[in-house]
Amino acid sequence: MTIRRLWPLVADLACVLALAVGGKGSHDAGESAWVVLAIAWPYALAAGVAHVWLTSTGRPTRRAWPEGAIVLAVTYVLGMGLRAASGRGLAPAFLVVAGIFLAVTMLGWRGVVHLVERRRARRAA
């Protein structure tokens, strides 16, 4: 896997990590730093699965549509399933907040990249 194909996964993992750090800060502030990993692993694994699947079919994972939406959906749905299977709670507020946060961050960085690339292409033309 080349760096060009790897950095979107790294960016998505950073989004997942930010979700976990925010969750720890809001709800588990007194816990050890390991709780961040306990929060993040289901979504990190799910994001990895989505990236591996898409790249194995030759699809670039840095585009917002449809690949970014697929990565987001797999990360959210599979991540929540893994979280539930591991015994962590799925409070309705968490479902909403996590969904919104992941959508904004995972699709947001892709949107910014698209705008920057479009601007560069206009300047080069």
LUMTI-270511 format. One line per field, with one value per atom (N, C-alpha, C): x, y, z; atom name; residue number from 0. Coordinates in steps of 0.2 Angstrom, whole numbers. Atoms other than C-alpha are relative to their C-alpha. Layout:
px (X  ...)
py (Y  ...)
pz (Z  ...)
a (CA  ...)
k (NUM  ...)
//
This chain:
px (4  0  4  -4  7  -2  1  8  -6  6  -5  -6  6  -17  -1  0  -12  -2  1  -14  -8  8  -34  -1  2  -34  3  -3  -22  -5  5  -34  -6  6  -49  1  -2  -40  1  -1  -36  -7  7  -55  -3  2  -59  4  -4  -45  -3  2  -52  -7  7  -70  2  -1  -62  3  -3  -52  -5  5  -67  -5  5  -78  3  -3  -65  0  0  -64  -7  7  -83  -2  3  -87  5  -5  -71  6  -6  -60  5  -4  -54  4  -2  -50  7  -6  -33  0  0  -27  -2  2  -31  -7  7  -49  -1  0  -46  0  0  -41  -6  6  -56  -6  5  -67  1  -2  -57  0  -1  -54  -5  5  -71  0  0  -71  6  -6  -53  0  0  -55  -5  5  -71  2  -3  -62  5  -5  -48  -3  4  -60  -3  2  -68  5  -5  -52  3  -3  -45  -5  5  -61  0  1  -62  7  -6  -43  1  -1  -44  -4  4  -57  3  -3  -46  -3  4  -57  4  -4  -48  -4  4  -54  0  0  -50  -6  6  -66  -5  6  -81  -5  5  -93  2  3  -96  4  -4  -81  1  0  -80  -6  6  -98  0  0  -95  4  -5  -80  -4  4  -91  -5  6  -106  3  -3  -95  3  -3  -85  -6  5  -101  -4  4  -112  4  -4  -98  3  -3  -90  -5  5  -106  -2  1  -109  5  -5  -92  0  0  -94  -5  5  -110  2  -2  -103  6  -5  -88  -3  4  -101  0  0  -99  -7  7  -115  -1  2  -125  -5  5  -134  -2  2  -145  3  -4  -136  7  -6  -120  0  2  -127  0  1  -132  7  -6  -116  6  -5  -104  -1  1  -113  1  -1  -113  8  -7  -95  4  -3  -89  -1  2  -99  4  -3  -92  8  -7  -74  2  -2  -73  -1  2  -82  3  -3  -75  7  -7  -57  0  0  -61  -3  2  -71  5  -6  -56  5  -4  -45  -2  2  -56  0  0  -58  8  -7  -39  3  -2  -36  -3  4  -49  3  -3  -41  7  -6  -24  -1  1  -31  -2  2  -38  6  -6  -22  5  -5  -12  -3  3  -24  1)
py (-6  0  6  -6  17  5  -5  32  4  -3  40  -3  4  26  0  1  26  6  -6  44  1  0  43  -4  4  29  3  -3  38  6  -6  54  -3  3  43  -3  2  35  6  -6  52  3  -2  56  -4  5  40  2  -2  45  6  -6  62  -1  2  54  -3  4  43  5  -5  57  5  -4  68  -4  4  54  -1  1  51  6  -6  69  2  -2  71  -5  5  54  -4  4  45  4  -5  60  -3  3  51  -7  6  35  1  0  30  2  -1  34  -6  6  16  0  0  20  3  -3  30  -6  6  13  -4  4  5  3  -4  18  -1  -1  19  -7  6  1  -3  3  -4  4  -4  11  0  0  10  -7  6  -8  0  -1  -4  4  -4  10  -4  4  -2  -5  5  -15  4  -4  -1  2  -2  5  -6  6  -13  -2  2  -17  4  -5  -1  -1  0  -2  -6  6  -20  0  -1  -15  5  -5  -1  7  -6  13  4  -4  28  3  -1  31  8  -7  50  4  -4  55  0  0  60  -4  4  52  -4  4  38  -3  3  31  2  -3  43  -2  2  39  -7  7  21  -2  1  22  2  -3  33  -5  5  20  -6  6  5  1  -2  14  1  -1  19  -6  6  3  -5  6  -10  2  -3  1  -1  0  2  -7  7  -17  -3  3  -21  3  -4  -8  -4  4  -17  -7  7  -34  0  0  -29  2  -2  -24  7  -7  -5  2  -3  5  3  -4  12  5  -4  26  4  -3  35  7  -6  52  -2  2  43  -2  2  36  6  -6  53  4  -4  62  -3  4  49  0  -1  49  7  -7  68  1  -2  69  -4  4  55  3  -3  62  7  -7  80  -1  0  75  -5  4  60  3  -3  69  7  -7  86  0  0  82  -1  1  75  6  -6  90  6  -5  101  -2  2  91  1  -2  92  7  -8  111  2  -1  112  -2  3  101  4  -3  110  7  -7  127  0  1  120  -1  1  114  6  -6  131  4  -4  140  -3  3  128  0  -1  130  7)
pz (0  0  0  0  -5  5  -5  6  -2  2  -5  2  -2  -1  7  -7  17  4  -4  23  1  -2  21  6  -6  33  7  -6  45  2  -2  44  3  -3  48  7  -6  62  5  -4  69  2  -2  68  5  -5  78  7  -6  90  4  -2  92  4  -3  96  7  -6  109  5  -4  117  3  -2  118  4  -4  125  7  -6  138  5  -4  143  2  -2  144  5  -4  153  5  -3  159  2  -1  164  5  -6  180  -2  2  171  -3  3  164  -8  7  146  -4  3  142  -2  2  141  -7  7  125  -5  4  117  0  -1  124  -4  4  116  -7  7  100  -4  4  95  -5  4  88  -7  6  76  -4  3  72  -4  4  67  -6  5  57  -6  5  48  -4  3  44  -5  4  37  -6  6  26  -5  5  19  -4  3  16  -6  6  6  -6  6  -4  -4  3  -8  -4  4  -13  -6  6  -26  -4  4  -32  0  -1  -26  5  -5  -18  6  -5  -1  3  -2  0  -3  2  -10  5  -5  0  -2  3  -12  -5  -5  -12  5  -4  -4  7  -7  11  4  -3  14  2  -1  13  7  -6  26  6  -6  37  2  -1  36  4  -3  40  6  -6  53  6  -5  62  2  -1  60  3  -2  62  7  -6  76  6  -6  86  1  -2  84  4  -4  90  7  -6  104  5  -3  109  2  -1  108  5  -5  119  7  -7  133  2  -1  131  -2  1  131  -6  6  117  2  -2  125  -6  6  112  -1  1  115  -3  3  111  -7  7  95  -4  4  89  0  0  95  -4  4  88  -7  7  72  -3  2  70  -1  0  75  -5  5  64  -7  6  49  -2  1  51  -1  0  54  -6  6  41  -6  7  27  0  0  33  -3  3  29  -7  7  13  -4  3  8  -1  0  13  -6  5  2  -7  7  -13  -2  1  -11  -2  1  -10  -7  6  -25  -6  5  -35  -1  0  -31  -3  3  -36  -7  7  -52  -4  3  -56  -1  1  -53  -5  5  -64  -7  6  -78  -3)
a (N  CA  C  N  CA  C  N  CA  C  N  CA  C  N  CA  C  N  CA  C  N  CA  C  N  CA  C  N  CA  C  N  CA  C  N  CA  C  N  CA  C  N  CA  C  N  CA  C  N  CA  C  N  CA  C  N  CA  C  N  CA  C  N  CA  C  N  CA  C  N  CA  C  N  CA  C  N  CA  C  N  CA  C  N  CA  C  N  CA  C  N  CA  C  N  CA  C  N  CA  C  N  CA  C  N  CA  C  N  CA  C  N  CA  C  N  CA  C  N  CA  C  N  CA  C  N  CA  C  N  CA  C  N  CA  C  N  CA  C  N  CA  C  N  CA  C  N  CA  C  N  CA  C  N  CA  C  N  CA  C  N  CA  C  N  CA  C  N  CA  C  N  CA  C  N  CA  C  N  CA  C  N  CA  C  N  CA  C  N  CA  C  N  CA  C  N  CA  C  N  CA  C  N  CA  C  N  CA  C  N  CA  C  N  CA  C  N  CA  C  N  CA  C  N  CA  C  N  CA  C  N  CA  C  N  CA  C  N  CA  C  N  CA  C  N  CA  C  N  CA  C  N  CA  C  N  CA  C  N  CA  C  N  CA  C  N  CA  C  N  CA  C  N  CA  C  N  CA  C  N  CA  C  N  CA  C  N  CA  C  N  CA  C  N  CA  C  N  CA  C  N  CA  C  N  CA  C  N  CA  C  N  CA  C  N  CA  C  N  CA  C  N  CA  C  N  CA  C  N  CA  C  N  CA  C  N  CA  C  N  CA  C  N  CA  C  N  CA  C  N  CA  C  N  CA  C  N  CA  C  N  CA  C  N  CA  C  N  CA  C  N  CA  C  N  CA  C  N  CA  C  N  CA  C  N  CA  C  N  CA  C  N  CA  C  N  CA  C  N  CA  C  N  CA  C  N  CA  C  N  CA  C  N  CA  C  N  CA  C  N  CA  C  N  CA  C  N  CA  C  N  CA  C  N  CA  C)
k (0  0  0  1  1  1  2  2  2  3  3  3  4  4  4  5  5  5  6  6  6  7  7  7  8  8  8  9  9  9  10  10  10  11  11  11  12  12  12  13  13  13  14  14  14  15  15  15  16  16  16  17  17  17  18  18  18  19  19  19  20  20  20  21  21  21  22  22  22  23  23  23  24  24  24  25  25  25  26  26  26  27  27  27  28  28  28  29  29  29  30  30  30  31  31  31  32  32  32  33  33  33  34  34  34  35  35  35  36  36  36  37  37  37  38  38  38  39  39  39  40  40  40  41  41  41  42  42  42  43  43  43  44  44  44  45  45  45  46  46  46  47  47  47  48  48  48  49  49  49  50  50  50  51  51  51  52  52  52  53  53  53  54  54  54  55  55  55  56  56  56  57  57  57  58  58  58  59  59  59  60  60  60  61  61  61  62  62  62  63  63  63  64  64  64  65  65  65  66  66  66  67  67  67  68  68  68  69  69  69  70  70  70  71  71  71  72  72  72  73  73  73  74  74  74  75  75  75  76  76  76  77  77  77  78  78  78  79  79  79  80  80  80  81  81  81  82  82  82  83  83  83  84  84  84  85  85  85  86  86  86  87  87  87  88  88  88  89  89  89  90  90  90  91  91  91  92  92  92  93  93  93  94  94  94  95  95  95  96  96  96  97  97  97  98  98  98  99  99  99  100  100  100  101  101  101  102  102  102  103  103  103  104  104  104  105  105  105  106  106  106  107  107  107  108  108  108  109  109  109  110  110  110  111  111  111  112  112  112  113  113  113  114  114  114  115  115  115  116  116  116  117  117  117  118  118  118  119  119  119  120  120  120  121  121  121  122  122  122  123  123  123  124  124  124)
//
